[in-house]
Amino acid sequence: MSRRREVGEGSARSLLMTILGEFTLPFGQPVWTATLVRALGLVGVEEKSARQALARTAAEGWLASDRVGRRVRWTLTDAGRRLLIEGAQRIYTFGSGEQSWDGRWLVVLISIPESMRSLRHKLRTQLSWAGFGSPSPGVWISPRTAVEADAKAILDDLDLSGKALSFVAEYGALGNQRDMVAAAWDLAEIEHDYEEFIAEFADLDPRSSSDVFLAQIRLVHEWRRFPFLDPQLPQLLLPPQWSGTAATRLFEDKHTRWRESARRRWSELAAEDH
């Protein structure tokens, strides 16, 4: 488990989803409670927290259980499988390939009164996760014009579409485009997170299958947050020698190198409970 975060309730559920996506989804087989509890234990989750994470993940509709004698095994529901497939697609392709850009910006204008703080927070959180940045109050921008559909879905869900305006434009003659980017996204903080990721995994060289299994869980668990942090700006708008490029190469290299050994260890853990 990363040294940067404690294994609390939320982290236990998040780690469970990492394990389900990395191992349960590809194998497509039911998994005994004992296997999942043991796997979570390897990354610092206590048994009670592991069982609570399973129960709550099932309550959310991602897992279904069935009892065999005195034991319980878990299967991904259709909704859980779709969620993890979409998540895997986002995690494993994130940062790959050059981001082409035609110089156009999607701009969304939406003003919410200060008194409606909860709604403002929901909007900010969801638009940020969709890759939008806000250079000034009420203004949201993205260099990927195709995400307008995502913005509309978010605004529809919050019942705000009728109060918003959107348009596509190129940057004009006033001001500086890089200053706008710096105001909209904290690229220094994102780069710092990438550098921490590199420092944590660059020299990590597990030898035993158990250590590789643990390292793979940690690697994917740490990496899966970057799609929500990094808006994936075009190279033109990024600082020189952007750490995200090196971090992406590192993730892809380690994940590929460790995958088979980690999956073999998962199969061994599952077999021990049959």
Secondary structure, DSSP 8 states (H G I E B T S, - for coil): --TTS---HHHHHHHHHHHIIIIIHHH---EEHHHHHHHHHHTT--HHHHHHHHHHHHHTTSEEEEEETTEEEEEE-HHHHHHHHHHHHHHHHTT-S-----SEEEEEE----TT-HHHHHHHHHHHHHTT-EEEETTEEEES-GGGHHHHHHHHHHTT-GGG-EEEEEE--SSS-HHHHHHHH--HHHHHHHHHHHHHHHTT----SHHHHHHHHHHHHHHHTTHHHH-----GGGS-TT-HHHHHHHHHHHHHHHHHHHHHHHHHHHHHHT-
